[in-house]
Amino acid sequence: MHPTDAHVESRTLGPDDPYVDFSREEAAYERERARLVREHLGRIALIHGDDVVGVFSTIDEAIWEGYQRFGNDQTMLKEIRDPDPNEFIPLVDPRHPSFQPD
């Protein structure tokens, strides 16, 4: 079965949903980072809990494998880059319902 053949339910987080904690997955990636950069630069890592469970050429392959192996359990996908780009997290989300500009 191909990813497009399966019905995969996706859900967008709302403003009152809890924070998704990827600390375990981030730690697992950091433990393997040097090897991943050396051997798999530019590919996609699939991380589940404390393990980097695979490396894939495309995000579609990584998503499909994650769904096949873990169903709807939390997994993280990360492009293997060196150096990692800085993450920008805005302090204000102007699309949030509580934000009303003057």
A tleap script that builds the chain and sets N, CA, C and O, in Angstrom:
source leaprc.protein.ff14SB
mol = sequence {
  NMET HIE PRO THR ASP ALA HIE VAL GLU SER
  ARG THR LEU GLY PRO ASP ASP PRO TYR VAL
  ASP PHE SER ARG GLU GLU ALA ALA TYR GLU
  ARG GLU ARG ALA ARG LEU VAL ARG GLU HIE
  LEU GLY ARG ILE ALA LEU ILE HIE GLY ASP
  ASP VAL VAL GLY VAL PHE SER THR ILE ASP
  GLU ALA ILE TRP GLU GLY TYR GLN ARG PHE
  GLY ASN ASP GLN THR MET LEU LYS GLU ILE
  ARG ASP PRO ASP PRO ASN GLU PHE ILE PRO
  LEU VAL ASP PRO ARG HIE PRO SER PHE GLN
  PRO CASP
}
set mol.1.N position { 0.849 -1.183 0.000 }
set mol.1.CA position { 0.000 0.000 0.000 }
set mol.1.C position { 0.891 1.242 0.000 }
set mol.1.O position { 1.902 1.281 0.702 }
set mol.2.N position { 0.536 2.212 -0.751 }
set mol.2.CA position { 1.288 3.459 -0.891 }
set mol.2.C position { 0.687 4.520 0.026 }
set mol.2.O position { -0.502 4.448 0.338 }
set mol.3.N position { 1.484 5.514 0.471 }
set mol.3.CA position { 0.957 6.536 1.385 }
set mol.3.C position { -0.306 7.222 0.884 }
set mol.3.O position { -1.170 7.592 1.680 }
set mol.4.N position { -0.417 7.392 -0.410 }
set mol.4.CA position { -1.601 8.084 -0.915 }
set mol.4.C position { -2.836 7.191 -0.886 }
set mol.4.O position { -3.959 7.679 -1.012 }
set mol.5.N position { -2.633 5.877 -0.719 }
set mol.5.CA position { -3.752 4.948 -0.671 }
set mol.5.C position { -4.383 4.859 0.717 }
set mol.5.O position { -5.536 4.448 0.846 }
set mol.6.N position { -3.655 5.233 1.733 }
set mol.6.CA position { -4.141 5.113 3.108 }
set mol.6.C position { -4.759 6.423 3.555 }
set mol.6.O position { -4.329 7.502 3.149 }
set mol.7.N position { -5.768 6.313 4.392 }
set mol.7.CA position { -6.361 7.507 4.982 }
set mol.7.C position { -5.603 7.808 6.271 }
set mol.7.O position { -5.687 7.058 7.243 }
set mol.8.N position { -4.877 8.892 6.268 }
set mol.8.CA position { -4.114 9.298 7.440 }
set mol.8.C position { -4.760 10.560 7.981 }
set mol.8.O position { -4.806 11.588 7.306 }
set mol.9.N position { -5.251 10.474 9.189 }
set mol.9.CA position { -5.922 11.613 9.788 }
set mol.9.C position { -4.885 12.589 10.315 }
set mol.9.O position { -4.019 12.216 11.106 }
set mol.10.N position { -4.969 13.831 9.880 }
set mol.10.CA position { -4.064 14.846 10.396 }
set mol.10.C position { -4.881 15.856 11.181 }
set mol.10.O position { -6.081 16.016 10.958 }
set mol.11.N position { -4.227 16.519 12.084 }
set mol.11.CA position { -4.921 17.452 12.960 }
set mol.11.C position { -4.049 18.680 13.131 }
set mol.11.O position { -2.851 18.569 13.391 }
set mol.12.N position { -4.641 19.835 12.988 }
set mol.12.CA position { -3.938 21.075 13.214 }
set mol.12.C position { -4.107 21.463 14.669 }
set mol.12.O position { -5.213 21.431 15.209 }
set mol.13.N position { -2.992 21.834 15.305 }
set mol.13.CA position { -3.072 22.255 16.699 }
set mol.13.C position { -3.756 23.603 16.794 }
set mol.13.O position { -3.520 24.494 15.979 }
set mol.14.N position { -4.597 23.740 17.787 }
set mol.14.CA position { -5.295 24.990 18.025 }
set mol.14.C position { -4.595 25.812 19.084 }
set mol.14.O position { -3.617 25.351 19.672 }
set mol.15.N position { -5.071 27.020 19.341 }
set mol.15.CA position { -4.408 27.919 20.292 }
set mol.15.C position { -4.428 27.407 21.724 }
set mol.15.O position { -3.585 27.810 22.525 }
set mol.16.N position { -5.357 26.540 22.066 }
set mol.16.CA position { -5.437 26.046 23.440 }
set mol.16.C position { -4.887 24.635 23.608 }
set mol.16.O position { -4.964 24.064 24.696 }
set mol.17.N position { -4.331 24.068 22.537 }
set mol.17.CA position { -3.756 22.733 22.634 }
set mol.17.C position { -2.429 22.782 23.381 }
set mol.17.O position { -1.722 23.789 23.330 }
set mol.18.N position { -2.089 21.694 24.075 }
set mol.18.CA position { -0.832 21.678 24.820 }
set mol.18.C position { 0.370 21.660 23.880 }
set mol.18.O position { 0.268 21.256 22.721 }
set mol.19.N position { 1.487 22.099 24.393 }
set mol.19.CA position { 2.755 22.106 23.682 }
set mol.19.C position { 3.159 20.667 23.353 }
set mol.19.O position { 3.028 19.781 24.197 }
set mol.20.N position { 3.640 20.432 22.153 }
set mol.20.CA position { 4.124 19.111 21.770 }
set mol.20.C position { 5.580 19.033 22.188 }
set mol.20.O position { 6.412 19.806 21.712 }
set mol.21.N position { 5.888 18.100 23.079 }
set mol.21.CA position { 7.230 17.985 23.634 }
set mol.21.C position { 8.068 17.012 22.814 }
set mol.21.O position { 7.834 15.803 22.842 }
set mol.22.N position { 9.038 17.540 22.092 }
set mol.22.CA position { 9.950 16.729 21.292 }
set mol.22.C position { 11.321 16.620 21.958 }
set mol.22.O position { 12.303 16.345 21.269 }
set mol.23.N position { 11.423 16.825 23.257 }
set mol.23.CA position { 12.731 16.822 23.913 }
set mol.23.C position { 13.432 15.468 23.800 }
set mol.23.O position { 14.646 15.425 23.596 }
set mol.24.N position { 12.700 14.369 23.929 }
set mol.24.CA position { 13.316 13.042 23.785 }
set mol.24.C position { 13.843 12.838 22.366 }
set mol.24.O position { 14.954 12.345 22.173 }
set mol.25.N position { 13.043 13.216 21.384 }
set mol.25.CA position { 13.450 13.053 19.991 }
set mol.25.C position { 14.638 13.947 19.653 }
set mol.25.O position { 15.553 13.526 18.945 }
set mol.26.N position { 14.625 15.174 20.154 }
set mol.26.CA position { 15.755 16.088 19.925 }
set mol.26.C position { 17.035 15.526 20.535 }
set mol.26.O position { 18.100 15.597 19.923 }
set mol.27.N position { 16.932 14.966 21.742 }
set mol.27.CA position { 18.105 14.377 22.407 }
set mol.27.C position { 18.622 13.173 21.624 }
set mol.27.O position { 19.833 12.991 21.494 }
set mol.28.N position { 17.714 12.354 21.103 }
set mol.28.CA position { 18.121 11.194 20.303 }
set mol.28.C position { 18.858 11.650 19.045 }
set mol.28.O position { 19.876 11.068 18.672 }
set mol.29.N position { 18.343 12.689 18.396 }
set mol.29.CA position { 19.010 13.214 17.197 }
set mol.29.C position { 20.391 13.745 17.545 }
set mol.29.O position { 21.355 13.466 16.831 }
set mol.30.N position { 20.504 14.497 18.619 }
set mol.30.CA position { 21.796 15.077 19.006 }
set mol.30.C position { 22.829 13.996 19.318 }
set mol.30.O position { 24.008 14.163 19.006 }
set mol.31.N position { 22.400 12.885 19.933 }
set mol.31.CA position { 23.331 11.782 20.217 }
set mol.31.C position { 23.901 11.198 18.927 }
set mol.31.O position { 25.056 10.772 18.898 }
set mol.32.N position { 23.108 11.175 17.870 }
set mol.32.CA position { 23.518 10.574 16.603 }
set mol.32.C position { 23.967 11.596 15.561 }
set mol.32.O position { 24.349 11.226 14.451 }
set mol.33.N position { 23.923 12.864 15.912 }
set mol.33.CA position { 24.114 13.955 14.951 }
set mol.33.C position { 25.404 13.843 14.136 }
set mol.33.O position { 25.361 13.947 12.910 }
set mol.34.N position { 26.535 13.635 14.784 }
set mol.34.CA position { 27.818 13.593 14.072 }
set mol.34.C position { 27.811 12.494 13.000 }
set mol.34.O position { 28.232 12.725 11.866 }
set mol.35.N position { 27.337 11.312 13.364 }
set mol.35.CA position { 27.281 10.208 12.406 }
set mol.35.C position { 26.290 10.504 11.280 }
set mol.35.O position { 26.578 10.239 10.113 }
set mol.36.N position { 25.126 11.053 11.627 }
set mol.36.CA position { 24.115 11.357 10.611 }
set mol.36.C position { 24.627 12.382 9.612 }
set mol.36.O position { 24.417 12.234 8.408 }
set mol.37.N position { 25.297 13.419 10.103 }
set mol.37.CA position { 25.832 14.450 9.209 }
set mol.37.C position { 26.914 13.850 8.311 }
set mol.37.O position { 26.966 14.145 7.117 }
set mol.38.N position { 27.762 13.022 8.877 }
set mol.38.CA position { 28.861 12.413 8.117 }
set mol.38.C position { 28.339 11.446 7.042 }
set mol.38.O position { 28.856 11.420 5.925 }
set mol.39.N position { 27.313 10.651 7.385 }
set mol.39.CA position { 26.872 9.583 6.490 }
set mol.39.C position { 25.606 9.887 5.686 }
set mol.39.O position { 25.372 9.262 4.652 }
set mol.40.N position { 24.784 10.841 6.148 }
set mol.40.CA position { 23.458 11.024 5.534 }
set mol.40.C position { 23.072 12.490 5.322 }
set mol.40.O position { 21.887 12.819 5.359 }
set mol.41.N position { 24.020 13.350 5.105 }
set mol.41.CA position { 23.741 14.774 4.935 }
set mol.41.C position { 22.689 15.011 3.847 }
set mol.41.O position { 22.789 14.473 2.744 }
set mol.42.N position { 21.691 15.817 4.173 }
set mol.42.CA position { 20.642 16.172 3.226 }
set mol.42.C position { 19.448 15.233 3.217 }
set mol.42.O position { 18.447 15.517 2.558 }
set mol.43.N position { 19.534 14.135 3.926 }
set mol.43.CA position { 18.420 13.186 3.980 }
set mol.43.C position { 17.521 13.504 5.174 }
set mol.43.O position { 17.776 14.462 5.905 }
set mol.44.N position { 16.477 12.709 5.374 }
set mol.44.CA position { 15.489 12.941 6.428 }
set mol.44.C position { 15.598 11.847 7.482 }
set mol.44.O position { 15.527 10.661 7.162 }
set mol.45.N position { 15.770 12.249 8.739 }
set mol.45.CA position { 15.824 11.295 9.851 }
set mol.45.C position { 14.423 11.143 10.441 }
set mol.45.O position { 13.702 12.123 10.631 }
set mol.46.N position { 14.055 9.900 10.726 }
set mol.46.CA position { 12.807 9.577 11.416 }
set mol.46.C position { 13.172 9.208 12.841 }
set mol.46.O position { 13.957 8.287 13.066 }
set mol.47.N position { 12.609 9.921 13.798 }
set mol.47.CA position { 12.947 9.723 15.200 }
set mol.47.C position { 11.680 9.415 15.977 }
set mol.47.O position { 10.668 10.104 15.845 }
set mol.48.N position { 11.750 8.373 16.787 }
set mol.48.CA position { 10.624 7.965 17.627 }
set mol.48.C position { 11.147 7.771 19.036 }
set mol.48.O position { 11.971 6.889 19.278 }
set mol.49.N position { 10.678 8.586 19.965 }
set mol.49.CA position { 11.137 8.486 21.348 }
set mol.49.C position { 12.627 8.717 21.448 }
set mol.49.O position { 13.123 9.781 21.077 }
set mol.50.N position { 13.349 7.722 21.949 }
set mol.50.CA position { 14.791 7.850 22.165 }
set mol.50.C position { 15.636 7.292 21.028 }
set mol.50.O position { 16.848 7.143 21.179 }
set mol.51.N position { 15.021 6.982 19.899 }
set mol.51.CA position { 15.743 6.311 18.825 }
set mol.51.C position { 15.603 7.005 17.481 }
set mol.51.O position { 14.513 7.433 17.103 }
set mol.52.N position { 16.724 7.115 16.754 }
set mol.52.CA position { 16.691 7.468 15.341 }
set mol.52.C position { 16.441 6.139 14.639 }
set mol.52.O position { 17.322 5.281 14.589 }
set mol.53.N position { 15.246 5.975 14.102 }
set mol.53.CA position { 14.845 4.663 13.590 }
set mol.53.C position { 15.108 4.476 12.107 }
set mol.53.O position { 15.016 3.356 11.603 }
set mol.54.N position { 15.434 5.549 11.398 }
set mol.54.CA position { 15.731 5.407 9.985 }
set mol.54.C position { 16.094 6.721 9.338 }
set mol.54.O position { 15.851 7.797 9.885 }
set mol.55.N position { 16.683 6.610 8.161 }
set mol.55.CA position { 17.061 7.773 7.360 }
set mol.55.C position { 16.502 7.535 5.960 }
set mol.55.O position { 16.626 6.441 5.411 }
set mol.56.N position { 15.889 8.566 5.392 }
set mol.56.CA position { 15.172 8.418 4.129 }
set mol.56.C position { 15.540 9.531 3.156 }
set mol.56.O position { 15.949 10.623 3.550 }
set mol.57.N position { 15.382 9.221 1.874 }
set mol.57.CA position { 15.697 10.200 0.828 }
set mol.57.C position { 14.648 11.286 0.709 }
set mol.57.O position { 14.964 12.430 0.382 }
set mol.58.N position { 13.387 10.928 0.977 }
set mol.58.CA position { 12.308 11.910 0.848 }
set mol.58.C position { 11.473 11.939 2.121 }
set mol.58.O position { 11.449 10.983 2.895 }
set mol.59.N position { 10.804 13.041 2.311 }
set mol.59.CA position { 9.928 13.171 3.480 }
set mol.59.C position { 8.740 12.220 3.364 }
set mol.59.O position { 8.260 11.704 4.373 }
set mol.60.N position { 8.264 11.984 2.146 }
set mol.60.CA position { 7.153 11.042 1.951 }
set mol.60.C position { 7.516 9.641 2.430 }
set mol.60.O position { 6.715 8.976 3.087 }
set mol.61.N position { 8.733 9.195 2.097 }
set mol.61.CA position { 9.184 7.874 2.545 }
set mol.61.C position { 9.257 7.821 4.071 }
set mol.61.O position { 8.862 6.826 4.679 }
set mol.62.N position { 9.763 8.893 4.688 }
set mol.62.CA position { 9.891 8.935 6.148 }
set mol.62.C position { 8.523 8.933 6.823 }
set mol.62.O position { 8.320 8.232 7.815 }
set mol.63.N position { 7.594 9.706 6.296 }
set mol.63.CA position { 6.247 9.755 6.862 }
set mol.63.C position { 5.592 8.381 6.751 }
set mol.63.O position { 4.998 7.894 7.712 }
set mol.64.N position { 5.700 7.760 5.582 }
set mol.64.CA position { 5.074 6.466 5.376 }
set mol.64.C position { 5.653 5.416 6.322 }
set mol.64.O position { 4.905 4.646 6.924 }
set mol.65.N position { 6.970 5.379 6.457 }
set mol.65.CA position { 7.601 4.411 7.356 }
set mol.65.C position { 7.184 4.661 8.805 }
set mol.65.O position { 6.902 3.717 9.543 }
set mol.66.N position { 7.145 5.921 9.208 }
set mol.66.CA position { 6.719 6.254 10.562 }
set mol.66.C position { 5.291 5.809 10.824 }
set mol.66.O position { 4.989 5.274 11.891 }
set mol.67.N position { 4.428 6.024 9.874 }
set mol.67.CA position { 3.030 5.619 10.038 }
set mol.67.C position { 2.904 4.099 10.065 }
set mol.67.O position { 2.156 3.549 10.874 }
set mol.68.N position { 3.635 3.420 9.180 }
set mol.68.CA position { 3.595 1.958 9.137 }
set mol.68.C position { 4.084 1.346 10.450 }
set mol.68.O position { 3.496 0.384 10.946 }
set mol.69.N position { 5.149 1.897 11.007 }
set mol.69.CA position { 5.759 1.307 12.208 }
set mol.69.C position { 5.100 1.752 13.506 }
set mol.69.O position { 5.001 0.973 14.454 }
set mol.70.N position { 4.642 3.020 13.554 }
set mol.70.CA position { 4.199 3.577 14.831 }
set mol.70.C position { 2.771 4.093 14.828 }
set mol.70.O position { 2.299 4.597 15.846 }
set mol.71.N position { 2.082 3.980 13.716 }
set mol.71.CA position { 0.706 4.472 13.654 }
set mol.71.C position { 0.655 5.960 13.951 }
set mol.71.O position { 1.391 6.749 13.358 }
set mol.72.N position { -0.218 6.334 14.873 }
set mol.72.CA position { -0.366 7.752 15.218 }
set mol.72.C position { 0.494 8.176 16.399 }
set mol.72.O position { 0.325 9.282 16.914 }
set mol.73.N position { 1.422 7.314 16.844 }
set mol.73.CA position { 2.345 7.723 17.908 }
set mol.73.C position { 3.175 8.905 17.430 }
set mol.73.O position { 3.388 9.085 16.231 }
set mol.74.N position { 3.632 9.693 18.367 }
set mol.74.CA position { 4.441 10.867 18.042 }
set mol.74.C position { 5.784 10.447 17.446 }
set mol.74.O position { 6.511 9.644 18.031 }
set mol.75.N position { 6.096 10.991 16.298 }
set mol.75.CA position { 7.411 10.836 15.677 }
set mol.75.C position { 7.872 12.209 15.233 }
set mol.75.O position { 7.064 13.124 15.073 }
set mol.76.N position { 9.160 12.350 15.035 }
set mol.76.CA position { 9.714 13.611 14.572 }
set mol.76.C position { 10.532 13.349 13.318 }
set mol.76.O position { 11.275 12.370 13.246 }
set mol.77.N position { 10.396 14.220 12.337 }
set mol.77.CA position { 11.205 14.167 11.129 }
set mol.77.C position { 12.141 15.360 11.152 }
set mol.77.O position { 11.743 16.474 11.492 }
set mol.78.N position { 13.396 15.110 10.783 }
set mol.78.CA position { 14.360 16.205 10.804 }
set mol.78.C position { 15.298 16.065 9.617 }
set mol.78.O position { 15.885 15.006 9.394 }
set mol.79.N position { 15.432 17.156 8.852 }
set mol.79.CA position { 16.398 17.156 7.763 }
set mol.79.C position { 17.791 17.213 8.376 }
set mol.79.O position { 18.051 18.017 9.272 }
set mol.80.N position { 18.672 16.368 7.895 }
set mol.80.CA position { 20.030 16.294 8.425 }
set mol.80.C position { 20.859 17.364 7.721 }
set mol.80.O position { 21.149 17.265 6.529 }
set mol.81.N position { 21.231 18.382 8.483 }
set mol.81.CA position { 21.963 19.528 7.935 }
set mol.81.C position { 23.153 19.848 8.817 }
set mol.81.O position { 23.170 19.524 10.005 }
set mol.82.N position { 24.145 20.486 8.223 }
set mol.82.CA position { 25.306 20.929 8.980 }
set mol.82.C position { 25.713 22.301 8.485 }
set mol.82.O position { 26.080 22.428 7.317 }
set mol.83.N position { 25.669 23.299 9.283 }
set mol.83.CA position { 25.090 23.313 10.620 }
set mol.83.C position { 23.572 23.418 10.543 }
set mol.83.O position { 23.008 23.781 9.511 }
set mol.84.N position { 22.932 23.094 11.650 }
set mol.84.CA position { 21.482 23.255 11.718 }
set mol.84.C position { 21.149 24.735 11.649 }
set mol.84.O position { 21.837 25.550 12.264 }
set mol.85.N position { 20.102 25.098 10.910 }
set mol.85.CA position { 19.713 26.508 10.864 }
set mol.85.C position { 19.143 26.947 12.210 }
set mol.85.O position { 18.584 26.142 12.955 }
set mol.86.N position { 19.292 28.221 12.506 }
set mol.86.CA position { 18.679 28.753 13.716 }
set mol.86.C position { 17.173 28.697 13.564 }
set mol.86.O position { 16.633 28.981 12.495 }
set mol.87.N position { 16.503 28.331 14.638 }
set mol.87.CA position { 15.050 28.306 14.608 }
set mol.87.C position { 14.534 29.671 15.033 }
set mol.87.O position { 15.027 30.262 15.994 }
set mol.88.N position { 13.558 30.156 14.321 }
set mol.88.CA position { 12.932 31.415 14.681 }
set mol.88.C position { 11.543 31.118 15.202 }
set mol.88.O position { 10.708 30.561 14.489 }
set mol.89.N position { 11.301 31.485 16.424 }
set mol.89.CA position { 9.988 31.310 17.026 }
set mol.89.C position { 9.479 32.703 17.381 }
set mol.89.O position { 10.017 33.352 18.279 }
set mol.90.N position { 8.450 33.161 16.684 }
set mol.90.CA position { 7.962 34.511 16.951 }
set mol.90.C position { 7.364 34.611 18.352 }
set mol.90.O position { 6.793 33.654 18.875 }
set mol.91.N position { 7.508 35.776 18.933 }
set mol.91.CA position { 6.949 36.007 20.248 }
set mol.91.C position { 5.446 36.240 20.186 }
set mol.91.O position { 4.726 35.984 21.151 }
set mol.92.N position { 4.986 36.723 19.050 }
set mol.92.CA position { 3.564 37.000 18.871 }
set mol.92.C position { 3.116 36.363 17.568 }
set mol.92.O position { 3.767 36.509 16.534 }
set mol.93.N position { 2.014 35.664 17.630 }
set mol.93.CA position { 1.414 35.107 16.422 }
set mol.93.C position { 0.211 35.976 16.078 }
set mol.93.O position { -0.831 35.868 16.724 }
set mol.94.N position { 0.337 36.838 15.069 }
set mol.94.CA position { -0.754 37.750 14.739 }
set mol.94.C position { -2.017 37.044 14.264 }
set mol.94.O position { -3.073 37.670 14.168 }
set mol.95.N position { -1.925 35.748 13.966 }
set mol.95.CA position { -3.121 35.007 13.549 }
set mol.95.C position { -3.881 34.436 14.740 }
set mol.95.O position { -5.003 33.956 14.585 }
set mol.96.N position { -3.285 34.485 15.917 }
set mol.96.CA position { -3.934 33.947 17.119 }
set mol.96.C position { -5.175 34.778 17.435 }
set mol.96.O position { -5.140 36.004 17.323 }
set mol.97.N position { -6.270 34.130 17.827 }
set mol.97.CA position { -7.519 34.864 18.098 }
set mol.97.C position { -7.399 35.947 19.170 }
set mol.97.O position { -8.165 36.911 19.166 }
set mol.98.N position { -6.458 35.795 20.070 }
set mol.98.CA position { -6.337 36.807 21.145 }
set mol.98.C position { -5.577 38.046 20.696 }
set mol.98.O position { -5.566 39.050 21.407 }
set mol.99.N position { -4.944 37.996 19.536 }
set mol.99.CA position { -4.174 39.136 19.044 }
set mol.99.C position { -5.059 40.023 18.181 }
set mol.99.O position { -5.563 39.589 17.146 }
set mol.100.N position { -5.243 41.258 18.606 }
set mol.100.CA position { -6.041 42.197 17.841 }
set mol.100.C position { -5.266 43.491 17.735 }
set mol.100.O position { -5.180 44.254 18.697 }
set mol.101.N position { -4.693 43.743 16.546 }
set mol.101.CA position { -3.897 44.970 16.378 }
set mol.101.C position { -4.760 46.223 16.526 }
set mol.101.O position { -5.971 46.204 16.305 }
set mol.102.N position { -4.103 47.288 16.900 }
set mol.102.CA position { -4.806 48.574 17.078 }
set mol.102.C position { -5.280 49.142 15.776 }
set mol.102.O position { -5.886 50.214 15.753 }
savepdb mol mol.pdb
quit
